[in-house]
Amino acid sequence: MRLVTFDAGRVGRIEDDLVVELDCGSTREFFERGGAVPETGERPALDAVRLRAPIVPKKFFHTAGNFAVHHEELQKVSWSHPVHKGIVFFQNVDAIIGPEDDIVYPEGLTKELDYELELAVIIGKSGRWFGPEEAVDYIAGYTVFNDITARDIQRREMQSGVFSFSKGIDTFCPIGPWIVTADEVPDAQKLAMELRVNGEVRQTGNTDNMVLSIPHLVAHHSPQGYSAGDIITTGTISGVAAVQPNPFDFYLKPGDTVEAEIAGVGLLRNHVVPWSAAHDTPPYASSLYTD
């Protein structure tokens, strides 16, 4: 099943070229009810609706440095602290945007806007304190996540060994275009991944390159407690701008179109726009993050 949020918060599943509307207030509610949700009878055409971010979780667990090739690339970046496998932090759920939404470039804060294609795992039920063998029972589906990052801010944060602000700025959390339920993904550890900017391939990889498998990641963070509809990401693949010989040839800029695609899951497209396209005030600036 491909589960979507569309128009003004309506929920549905895609069936051929239609959206079968479901009688629930959100996709989180869908998972909280174990999928036992009736149809409303409405079936608008898919090309007649506006897809939104498929879910806004209660908690968004963010994993770093979990792909072997990308972890090797990180050694080229002069971080003040190492990035160890299994690092997790919380993403800002208010920064979530959906397919075709704009990533607003906050030019008053950063000059180094990067992309990171990741697989996002949707948790289907509440639970805690379980192992990898039980984790599969908690995985309800998958979606695409593009972890937009202000690298110059991240380097400042890494002086304290943590990073969060650099990844949680407004519009920095694109997800979508839908949630593919786990029963439609035969092997989530064998999915091809590719990110393109203006049609140019920037990242390629496969989920088989993870250091910690998806069940191990889900189990590892279970002591923090899951609710139905929570998200945990798996880390990014190789090819981010920050590790290139000249990163400024690769960093995102206004006018760029970013396509993040995972085979069997979906294609998430977003557009980078200048601050002025979204705000009628001068670009926000803070010396706390730029000096």
C-alpha positions in Angstrom: 0.0 0.0 0.0 1.1 3.5 -0.7 -0.3 5.7 2.1 -0.6 9.4 1.5 -1.6 12.7 3.1 -3.1 15.0 0.6 -4.8 18.4 0.1 -5.8 19.9 3.5 -4.8 16.9 5.7 -6.8 14.2 4.1 -5.5 10.6 4.3 -5.7 8.0 1.6 -4.1 5.0 -0.2 -3.2 5.1 -3.9 -5.0 2.6 -6.1 -3.9 2.8 -9.7 -4.5 6.5 -10.7 -6.9 7.2 -7.8 -6.6 8.2 -4.1 -8.9 6.1 -2.0 -9.7 8.4 0.9 -9.6 6.9 4.4 -11.7 8.0 7.3 -9.0 9.1 9.8 -7.5 12.4 10.8 -3.8 11.6 10.0 -1.5 8.8 9.0 -0.3 8.6 12.6 -3.9 7.8 13.6 -4.0 5.2 10.8 -1.1 3.4 12.5 -2.4 3.9 16.0 -5.6 2.1 14.9 -3.6 -0.7 13.4 -4.8 0.2 9.9 -8.4 -0.7 10.8 -9.7 2.4 9.1 -12.7 2.5 6.7 -13.0 4.3 3.4 -15.0 7.5 3.1 -16.2 6.6 -0.4 -14.3 9.5 -2.0 -11.8 8.6 -4.7 -10.2 11.7 -6.3 -7.8 11.3 -9.2 -4.2 11.2 -8.1 -3.2 14.0 -10.5 -6.0 16.2 -9.1 -4.8 16.2 -5.5 -1.8 17.9 -3.8 0.4 15.4 -1.9 1.7 16.6 1.4 4.3 15.2 3.8 3.0 11.7 4.4 3.3 11.8 8.2 4.3 14.1 11.0 5.6 11.8 13.8 5.6 12.3 17.5 9.3 11.5 17.5 11.8 11.6 14.7 15.0 9.6 15.4 17.9 10.6 13.2 20.8 8.3 12.6 24.3 9.5 11.4 27.3 7.7 9.9 25.6 4.4 9.2 26.7 3.6 5.6 30.2 2.2 5.3 31.3 4.2 2.2 29.9 7.4 3.6 31.6 6.8 6.9 34.9 6.5 5.1 34.2 9.8 3.3 33.6 11.5 6.6 37.3 11.0 7.4 38.1 13.6 4.7 36.1 16.3 6.6 37.9 18.1 9.4 35.3 17.4 12.1 36.5 18.2 15.6 34.9 14.9 16.9 34.5 11.5 15.1 31.1 10.4 13.9 30.6 6.9 15.4 28.1 4.4 14.1 24.7 4.4 15.7 24.7 8.1 16.6 21.1 9.3 17.0 19.5 12.6 17.7 16.1 14.1 17.3 15.0 15.9 14.2 12.7 18.9 14.4 9.3 17.7 13.2 8.2 21.3 12.6 10.8 21.5 9.8 9.1 18.7 7.8 8.0 19.5 4.3 6.5 17.3 1.6 6.9 16.5 -2.1 7.3 19.5 -4.4 7.6 21.8 -1.4 10.3 24.5 -1.3 13.5 24.2 0.7 14.1 27.8 1.8 17.7 28.8 1.6 18.5 30.9 4.8 21.4 32.8 3.3 21.7 34.9 6.5 22.8 31.7 8.3 24.6 29.4 5.8 26.6 29.4 2.6 27.1 25.6 2.6 23.7 23.9 2.0 24.1 20.2 1.5 21.8 17.2 0.7 21.7 13.7 2.2 19.5 11.0 0.8 18.2 8.6 3.5 15.7 5.8 3.9 13.2 6.5 6.7 11.5 3.7 8.6 8.0 4.2 9.9 7.2 2.6 13.3 3.8 1.0 13.3 3.1 0.5 17.0 4.3 1.7 20.4 6.9 -0.2 22.2 10.3 -0.2 24.0 13.0 -2.5 25.2 13.1 -5.1 22.4 15.8 -6.8 20.3 16.5 -7.0 16.5 14.5 -10.3 16.3 11.4 -8.5 17.4 12.1 -5.2 15.5 10.5 -6.4 12.3 7.1 -6.5 14.1 7.4 -2.7 14.7 8.3 -1.7 11.1 5.2 -0.5 9.3 6.7 1.0 6.2 9.2 3.3 4.6 9.5 6.7 3.0 12.2 8.9 1.5 14.0 11.5 3.5 16.4 14.2 2.3 18.5 15.4 5.3 19.2 19.0 4.3 22.3 20.3 6.3 24.0 23.6 6.8 27.6 22.3 6.9 29.2 25.6 8.1 26.9 25.5 11.1 27.5 21.8 11.6 31.2 22.4 11.9 30.6 24.8 14.7 28.3 22.4 16.5 30.7 19.6 16.1 33.2 21.5 18.3 30.9 20.3 21.1 30.6 16.9 19.6 26.9 17.2 18.7 24.8 18.5 15.8 21.2 19.4 15.6 20.5 23.0 14.7 22.3 22.6 11.3 19.8 20.0 10.3 16.6 21.2 12.0 16.1 24.7 10.4 12.7 25.4 8.9 12.1 23.4 5.7 15.2 21.3 6.1 13.3 18.0 6.5 11.7 16.9 3.3 10.0 13.5 3.4 7.7 11.6 1.0 6.1 11.3 -1.4 4.2 8.6 0.4 4.7 5.7 2.9 5.1 2.3 1.3 3.9 -0.3 3.7 6.5 -3.0 4.7 4.6 -5.8 3.0 5.4 -4.2 -0.4 9.2 -4.0 0.3 10.5 -7.6 0.1 14.0 -6.8 1.3 14.7 -3.3 2.7 18.4 -4.1 2.8 18.6 -4.3 -1.0 17.3 -1.0 -2.2 19.1 1.2 -4.8 19.4 4.8 -3.8 20.1 7.9 -6.0 20.0 11.6 -5.5 20.1 14.1 -8.4 20.4 17.9 -8.5 19.1 19.5 -11.7 19.2 16.0 -13.2 22.9 15.4 -12.4 23.6 12.4 -10.2 25.2 13.4 -6.9 24.7 10.3 -4.7 24.4 6.6 -5.5 24.3 3.7 -3.1 22.3 0.8 -1.8 20.8 -0.1 1.6 23.0 -3.2 1.7 25.9 -0.9 2.6 24.6 -0.2 6.1 26.9 -0.8 9.1 23.9 -1.4 11.4 21.0 -3.2 9.7 17.5 -1.7 9.9 16.3 -4.2 12.6 19.4 -3.5 14.7 18.8 0.3 14.4 15.2 0.0 15.4 16.0 -2.2 18.3 19.0 -0.1 19.4 16.9 3.0 20.0 13.9 1.2 21.5 14.9 2.2 25.1 13.8 5.7 24.2 10.3 4.4 23.5 8.4 4.4 20.2 4.9 5.6 19.4 2.9 4.5 16.4 3.9 6.7 13.4 7.4 7.6 14.7 10.3 7.8 12.2 13.8 6.5 12.4 16.3 7.2 9.6 19.1 5.0 8.5 21.9 7.5 7.6 23.0 8.7 4.2 25.0 7.2 1.3 28.2 8.4 -0.3 28.4 11.6 -2.5 27.4 14.5 -0.3 28.7 17.9 -1.3 30.9 18.4 1.9 33.3 15.6 0.9 33.9 16.7 -2.6 37.3 18.2 -3.6 35.6 21.6 -4.1 32.3 21.4 -2.1 31.2 24.8 -3.3 30.7 23.3 -6.8 28.2 21.0 -5.2 26.4 22.8 -2.4 22.7 23.6 -3.1 21.7 27.1 -4.2 18.4 28.8 -5.0 16.9 27.6 -8.3 18.1 24.0 -7.8 15.7 21.0 -8.0 16.6 18.0 -5.9 15.3 14.5 -6.6 15.9 11.9 -3.9 14.9 8.4 -5.1 14.9 5.0 -3.5 13.8 2.0 -5.6 10.6 0.5 -4.5 9.9 3.4 -2.1 9.5 6.5 -4.2 10.9 9.7 -5.6 10.9 12.9 -3.5 11.3 16.1 -5.4 11.9 19.5 -3.8 13.0 23.0 -5.0 15.5 25.3 -3.4 14.3 28.9 -3.2 15.8 32.1 -1.8 14.7 33.5 1.5 12.9 36.3 -0.4 10.6 33.8 -2.0 9.1 32.8 1.3 9.6 35.9 3.5 9.0 39.6 3.2 11.7 40.4 5.7 15.5 40.5 5.4 17.3 37.1 5.7 17.5 36.0 9.3 21.0 36.2 10.7 22.6 35.2 14.0 26.3 35.6 14.9 25.9 32.6 17.3 26.0 30.2 14.3 28.1 32.2 11.8 31.0 33.7 13.8 
